[in-house]
């Protein structure tokens, strides 16, 4: 890959710039949602069939159009009508994708302490374009600079990683510049700033990861293996503490093996005692556009489909909504 993958479809990028293009099915969906929430009680099945059955682009358009038609934000309606894991997921589904990510960041940083895993999975390993969209969206929605928020809510080495990611510093791949000789030089720098010194220069390691386009980062990884007989992943594990280690490995993975990394994240939300429903909701929502590739990697890695995992870990309306989202991404998926 010449650059980090976009998690938002191109049409979502365009809509975020204020150029949404509506079509009759979008109006129909808005009317169905309005009908499902009118009067006494909520028709959850209708919401699952309407909101859950739409892809990332369609939901983005529905979010914009609903406010135009009915004069209120769809997310606020979902907050009023639904509760629990199902309710929070309907709120995320009723927002354009960048706004949903902004809400997840808000959730991760609100109150006492920061949910680091929730935060780094939104911010780290994103394309330059989407980091820029995310920063603009967060400011527009919450009137607060995202970089300032992260600076105030985090500390230590993981803060250095967040700030590097938020700069959107990934270079455009140029084979004349990003060549084997430079890869060897950067591999040596990576070692010198990490395993090759007493005390790690974390900021220098993060800069190399964030600046390097994926294809070139793979070249650095190959050069590191050739010289030091371990890969960058191993080097990071040796040099960083647990939370920073997890976040840095996630960033590296999203650049080198994004579909496998996303599959591993989904699996991790269901590991141990109990399911992390919040993490599961956010992951399936964020990766819906690339879910077919993620699902294939998940099945390859764990010999189990994401749909089967959801069915074994969740129940009720919440389960049905997640399964509907999976079916939209890959109709007839195993």
N, C-alpha and C positions, 0 to 999 in steps of 0.2 A: 504494500500500500504506500502511495506517495504522501498521504496525509491521514490524520486520524479520522475515523469514520464519523459521519453525522448521525445522531440518533433521531433527529427530527427530519421528516421528509422535506424535500425542496419546497413544496407548496406551503408547509408550515412556516418555513423561513420567509416566504413571500408574504404570507398573511400577517406575520409579525411586523412587517414593514408598512402595514395599513392597506394592503391590496387584496382583501378577501374576495373570492369569486363564488357567489352563491348559485345554487340550482334548486329545482323544486323539492327534491328529496330532503334538503336541509330544512326548508319550511315545514314539510310534513313531520319531520322528527321533532321540531320545536313544538308543534301542535300536539303530538302524542305525549310529550313530556308534560306539557301544560295540563292536558286532560288527565294524566295519571296522578297529578298532585292536587287537583281541584277537589273542593268539598272535604268531607270527613274521611280521614285516612289516606294512605298512599298505596297505589297499585305497584308493589315492588316488581311483580312479574313484567309489567309493562315497561318499567324503567330498565330492567335487565335486557328486555327485548329491544329497547330503543337505544339507550346509552351504551350498553354492553356490546351491541352488534355493530358499532361504528368504528372505523379505523382512526388513526391519529389525525389525519387531515379532516375527515368528516366531523370529528368532535371539536376540532379547532373552529370550524365554520359554524357549528351549532352554538358554541359558546358566544361567538360574536353576534350571530343572528338572533339568538334568544333575547339578548339584552335590547337589541333594536326593536324587536316585535312587542315585548312585554314590559320594557322599562325597568327590569331588575336583573341582577346578575344571577345566572343559573347556579353558580356555586353556592350563593346564599340561600337559594331555594332548597338545594339538596341538604344543606346544613340544617335547615329548619325541618325538613320532612323525614330525614333518616338519621340513624344513630349507629354507634359501634363501628366495627371494621367495615361493614357494608356501607354505612353512612359516610365514613371518611373516603372510601374508594369512590363513591358516587361524586363526592366533592372534587376529587382529583380528575375524574372523567369529565366533569362539567367545565373544566378549564382548558384553554389552549395549552399545548404541551410545555412551552416555556414558563407559563404561569403556574402550572402544576409543579414543575421543578422548583420554582420560587417558593411555593407553599411548603414543599417538603423541606427546603432549607430553613424556612421560618419555624417549622415544627421541630427540626433538629436543634435549633439554637434558642428556642423559647423556654423560659422557666429556668429551674436550677440545673446547671450542668449542660453539656452539649452531647448529643448523640453523634459521636464521631463517625460511626459506620454509615449512618444515614446521610451525613454531610459529605463525606469523601466520595461516596458513590454517585453523588450528583455533580460535584465540582471536578473531580480528578479524571484525567484521560479524555477530556472533551476536546472537540475541534476548536480552533480559534474563532470561527464564526459563531459557534454555539455559546462559547464563553462570553462573547460580546453581546449576544442576544439575551443571555441569562442575566448579565449585569444590568442591562437596560431595563429588562422586565422587572427585576427585583426593585430597582429604584422607583419605577413607575407605580408598582403595586404597594410598596411599603415606605416609600419616600426615605430610603436609607441606602447609602452606598454599600454594595456587597463586600467589597474589599475591606472597608472600615468595620463592617459587621464581623467578618471572619477574624480580623485583627483583634477585636475586643472580646470575642468569644472563645478563642483558642490560644494556645501558648506552646512554647518549646519547638521541637523538631517538626511536629505535624503542622504547626502554623507556617513554618518555612515552606512546606510542600504546598499547602493551600495557596499561599501568596504567589508561588511560582506558577501554579496552574492558572490562577486568575489573571495572570499577565497575558495569557494567550500568545505565548512566545514561540510556538512551533514554526520552524523555518519551512519555506517552500523547498521541496526536494529538487536539487540540481546535481545531476550525476558528475558534472565537472568539479563541483565543490565538495559534494558528499561522496568522496571516493575512498578506496581501500586505505590509502595512506593516512587520510584524516581520521578514519575509523580506528586505525591502530593507535594514533596519537590520542584520541579521545578515550579509548580503552585504557591506555596507560594513565591518563589523567584521572579516570574513574577509580582506578586502583590506588593511585597516589593519594587521592582525597578520601579514600575509604580504607580498604584492607591494608594498604601499604603505609599507614601512618598511625601514630598513637593519638587517638582522638579523631573522630570522623568529622569531616567538613560536609555536613548534610546538605547545606544550601548548594554546594558545588555539584553534588551528585544529582540533586533534583533538577538543577538547571540543565544538565546534560540530557536527562530523560525528557524534560519538557520541551527543550529546544529542538530535539532531533525528530525529523519526520520518521514514521514507522519503518520504512524501508531502510533508512540509514541507521536507525536504532538497532535493527536486526544485524546490520554489518558490524556495529560496535560490539554487540553481544557475541557474534562469531569471533571477532578479534580477541575479545576478552577470554573466551574459551581456549582459543589457540595459544594464548600466552600464559594464562594463569590456571587453565584446566578446570575452571568452574564458570558458570554463567552469571549474568548480572543479577538474576533472581537470587542465587546462592549468596552473592556478595552482599546484597541488601539485607538478607536474613541475618547474616553474621554481624552487620554493623548497626542495625537499628533496633529500637525497643518495640514492644509488641504492637501498640496501636499505630505508631508511625510505620512500622514494618508492614502491617496489613494495608495501610493506605498507599504506601509507596509501591508495594507489589501489585496492588489493584491498578495503579496508574500505569506501571510498566506493562501489565497484562492487557489493559485496554488499548495499548498502542501496538503490541506485538501479536496478541491472540484475543481480540475483542469478543468474539462469539463464545469461545471457551471460558473466558473470564466472567462474562455475563451469566453463563450457565452455572458456573461454580458459585456465583453470588446467590442465584435463586436457590440452589441446593443448600447453601449455608443458612438461609432463613428458616429452614426446616430441620436443622441439626440440633442435637441435644434434647433437653427436656422442654417440650412445648414448641409451638411455632411462633416465629416473629411475624405476625400478620402484617404489621405496618411495613416491615422490610420487604415482605413478599409482594404486597400490593404495589409498592413504589417500584420494585424491580420489573414486574410484569408490565406495568404501565409504561415505564421509561423505555423498555426494550421492545415494545410491541411492533414497532416498524421493522426491526431486525429479528423478530422472534422466530421465523422459520429457520434461520441459520443457527440461532441460539438453541432451538429445540433439537436440531440434529446433533449439535455438540453435546447437549445434556444427555441425550439417549446413548451416544457413543461413550461418554464418560461414566455414566451411572446405570446404564442398562434399564432405564426407566424414563418414560415420557414426562414432560412437565405437567401435562394434564393428569396423569396418574398420580404424580406427587401432590398436586393441588387437591385431588379427590381424597387422598389418604390423610391430608393434613387439615382440611377445612370442611365446613358443612353449611347447610342452609342457603339462604339468599346470597351470602358472601361467596360460597363455593360456586354457585351457578353463575354469578357475575364474572368471576375470574375465568371460568371455563368458557364463557361466551367470548371474552376478550381473546382467549387463546384460539378459539375457532375462527374468529375474524382474521387473525394473523395467518392462520394456515387451515383453511376449510378441510375437514376430513382428516385432521392431524391425528396421529396415534396417541 
